[in-house]
Amino acid sequence: MAEYDPKVSPWKLNEKDFPSTSGMIEQMKFLLGYAVLAPSSHNTQPWKFALRDGGVIDVFTDLNGWLRVADPDQRELNLSIGCAIENLLIAARHFGFDPKVKYLPDANDSDYIASIELKKSGFDDSNDNSRQFKAITERHTNHKNYELRSIEPGVLQFLENNCSEPGISLYLTINAVFRQKFDDLIVRSDAVTYSNPEYREELAYWIGKGVFGTPWLISQIGRLAMAYLNFGDMVVRGDEAALMSAPVIGVISTTTNSRINQIRAGQVFERVYLCATSLGIGVRPMSQICQVAEHRQELAGLLPAEGNTPLQPFLLGFAEPAKEHTPRKSVDEVMHSMIYL
């Protein structure tokens, strides 16, 4: 068996390898291979899974992946887990299951995020779900500046139609006034976050762990530099360049800022990622605005959905694809100790 390479092996899933003649546990474990490819803040991969006889997958928080400084209210953690759940649901439907999700099933266990029951659907995969499924192994977070190409209004309408949920709003805009105000919020948010030594220390820790896929020595140099130097001005310049080149700004917001809605917003965000990927469009999260409470409130005031809480700002545009994927833990590494309950 080939040695596991976290930047290559997990992304080489082949649907033809689905163990259709094996038991339910093996089939569910195969589906988890798609769940672990989800994006997460700083690539911390804050999820664990348990498999139960009878076709149930339990989803848990892995608090080792919680960014306590950048994300004290666990907004980004819940969004990240929502992304993983969405991948899991899309993969389940692709292989003929009809998944049913129960959120926060145990009020006494705050780490128990969801239980997903799988039953055979008897239906073929839909075209939309099939496109999203194919995009799971192709998706990247794109940090490059965007090409001078606009996104057609029909494409934006397609994204809105495929990524809508009750209580969750997807706002996509090319408005110049909104862009100017959004840019100001990005600049001020970067200044606040990077001026905080604890924030830089936390980011340095994850850089040192190699979660961004950089070689070990470069990771260690980057870790030390991030911990002891303020890169705020450089980050601002990079973020502004990306923003100014991006043809579309997006914001996902919710009517109520509940934990369940944060998880569901993560599912919507992953759907945006996958639909965009299927169209050759890059996505870049711009989470820093929501990491500063007063700036998040300012962003809320710019949205057409009055009273909504913004949870995930992002950029959309055509850009040169990333040349390689970021590392992922293996499925065995994200199995909860209570497997086979």
N, C-alpha and C positions, 0 to 999 in steps of 0.2 A: 504493500500500500504506500502511495506517495506521501511524503511528509506534508503536514498541514501548514499551509502558508496563509496567514490571516488576511493578506491583501489580495490573494488570488483564489484559494480553494473555495471559500464560501460563495463566491460569485459565479462559480462554474456549475451551478445546478442545472440539471437536464431533466425536463419534465418526463422524458421517456423512462427515467429511472424510478418513477413513482411505483412503490411496492404494492401494486393492485391485488396481488394474490396473497399478500401477507396479512397479519392481524392488524386490528385497529391501532394498537399502540405504535407499530412501525409506520403506519400511514400518517398518524398525527405527528410523529417525530420528523418525518419527511417534510410536512407542511411548515414546521418550525424553521426549516432552512430558509424559507422565504421571509418569515417574520424577523429574523435577526439581520436582514439586509436593510431594515428601516433606518432612516436618519435619526440622529439624536444630538442634542446640544453638546458641543465639544466631543462628539462621538463617544460619550460615556457608556452608552448601551445599558440603561438603567432598568433592565427587565429580567425576570426569571419566569420559567414555565414549569408546570407539573401536568402529567398526563394521567388520566383516570380511565379505567376500564368502562366501557359503555359509551366511549366517544366524547369525552369532556376534556378540554384543555383549560387549565387554570392559569391566569396571568397575575404575576406578582411584581411589586416594586423591588428593585435591587438598590438599596440605599447607598451602596458603595459608589453608585453612579450619580448621586445627587450633588449638584453644585450649590453648596450651602451659602456661598457668598453671592454668586451671580443670580441664584434662583431660590431665595429664602422661602417663598410661598409655594414652591414646587410646581409652578405653572409650566416651565419648560420640561420638567420631568414628566408631568402628565401628558403634555403634548407629544413627547417622544414615545411614550408607551402607546398612545393612541395611534401613532404611525405604525408601530409594530403590529398592533391589533388589526389595522386596516390591511396590511400585507397578508396577514394570516387569513382574514376573511376572503380576500380576493383569491388567494391560492386555494382555499377550501372550495369555493364555488367552481373554480376552474376544474377541479378534480371530482366534481359531481356531488358535492355536499351542500346542504342547506344549513348554514351556521346560524345559531341563535345566541345572542350575547346578553348576559346579565351583568350589569355594572355594579361594582361595590357590593358583592353578594353577602358579605359578613360585616355587620356594623361594628363588631368587636375586633376586627383585624384590618387595620388601615392599610396594610401592605397588599391586601388581596384586592386586586383591581377589577378583575372580570373573570367570569366563567363562560366558556364558549362550548355549546353543545353541538355536535356534528351528527346530522342524519343524512342519509343518501336522498338527493333531491329527485332523481329520475329525469332531470332535464339536462340538455346540453348547455355548455357555457355560452353566455351572451357575447355579442361582438364587443361591446364596451368593456365588459369584465376581462375578456380575452386580451384586448389591447393593453389594459392596465397590468394584467398578469405578466405579459411579455416584457413590460417596462421595468418590472421589479429588479431584474438582474442587469438592466442597462442604466438605471438611474444614478446620477451623480449630483452632488451639490456643486454648483458651478461658481467659482470665485473669480473668473476672468471678466474683463470688461466686455461689453456687448457690441455686436456688429451694428452698423447703421442700417438696420432693417426693422421696419415696423411690423407689428403683429396685427393681422387683419381683424376687423370687428367681429366677423363670424367665428373666428377662433376664440376670442374672448367670450362670446356667447356660448360656445361649446363648453368651455371650461366652467362657466357659471351654471350651465344646465346639468353638467355631470358632477358638480362638486357642491350641490346645495343640500342642506339639511334643515329641518325645523329648528328654530332657535339659534341657528348659526348662519352668519352672513359672510359672503365672499364679495369683497369690493375690489374691482379692478379698474384702474384709471390711468389716463394719459394726460390728465389736466395739469397745465403748467403751474397754476397757482398752488395746487395741492403739492406738486413736486417741490416747489420752493420751500414751502412750510415743512414738508417731510425732511428735506435736506437739512434745514435748520435744526430739527429735532435730532437727526442722526449726529450732527456735529456736536451738539451739546451733550447728547447721551454718551458718545465716545469719550468726551472730555471728563465727564463725571466718573464713568466706570474705570477708565485707565489711570485716573489720578488716585484711585483707591489701592494702596499696597496689598491689601488682602485679596482683592479681585485679581491683581496681577500674579500673586502667589498661587492662587487656585488655578489660574490658567497655566502657569508655569508647571505646576504639578502634572497636569494632563498632557502638556507638551512633552515632558520628561518621560511619560509612560508610552510615548510613541503612538498615541491614538490618531494622529493626523497622517500617519504613514511615512514620516520622515525617518531616515536612517538613524541608528542609535546615537552616534557622535553628534550629528546635527541636532538631534532632539535634546541632548544634554546641554549643548551650547545655547540653544534656544530657551531652554528652561531657566538657565542662569541669567540670561539677558532679560527675559520677561520678568523675572522676580525682582531684579535690582534696577532696571531702567524703565522709564515711562515712555512707552511707544505711542502715546495718545495721538500726537500730531501726525505720525506716519500712518496710523490706522485711519484717522480722519481723512487723510488725502486719498487713501485707497478706497474707502467707503464712498467718498464723494465722487471719485472717478467712475466707480461701478454704477452709482445712482444716476449720474448725469448721462451715462451711455445707455441705461436701461429704458426700453420703450414703454414699459408698463410697471406700475407700482401696485402691489396687492396687499390687502389687509383682511385677515380673518378675525371676526369679532362674534361675541355671543350676547344674547339678551340677558342672561344671568351668568355671573362668573363662578359657577359651581364647579366642583371637582369633576363631575360627570361631563359637564359641557367642555371643560378643558381637554378631557380625554377624547371626546367626540370631535372637538376642533382639530386635534392632532390627526384623527382619521381623515377629516376633510383636507387638511394640509397635505397628507400623503397622497390623497387622490389628485390634488392639484399637481404635485410632483410627477405622478405617474402619467396623468393625461398630458402634461406639458412634455415630458420625456418622449411619449409616443409621437409627438408632433415635432420633435427636434428642438424644443425650446428649453433653455436652461432656467433654473430656479436658484435664487440665493436668499436665505433667510436674513432678516435685518432685525434681530431680536433685541438689540441694545436699547431701543426706545422703550420697550416694555419692561426692561430691567430697572428703569428709573420711574418711580411711581408718578411723580408730577408730570413727566413727559408722556407717560401712557395716557394720563387724563387729557393732556393737550391733543394727543392724537385722536382720542375719542371724540373730541369736539369738532374734528375735521371730517368725520364719517357721516354719510347720509343716513345711516341707521341710528337715529337719535337714542341715546341712553345705552347703547351697546358698549361692551368692554372689549377693546382690541387685545387680542392674544398673540397673533403672529403676523407681523409685517414681513413682506418679502419683495423681491424684484423678479421680473420675468423678461426674457429676451433671448435672441439667438447669439450664441457664443461658441467658440472653439471648445469641443468636448474635452473634459479632463482625460489625461492619458492613462490614469490608473485609479483604482478604487481605494478607499480608506479601509483599514483593517477591521475585521469582525471576529468576535469570539465564535468558537464552534458551538453547535447545538448542545453538545455535551456540557460545555462550560456554563450554559445558561439554564440548565435543568435545576429546578428547585429540589431541595433535599427530600421533599415529601412526594417524590415521583411515585406513580402507581398507587395512589391513595385507594 
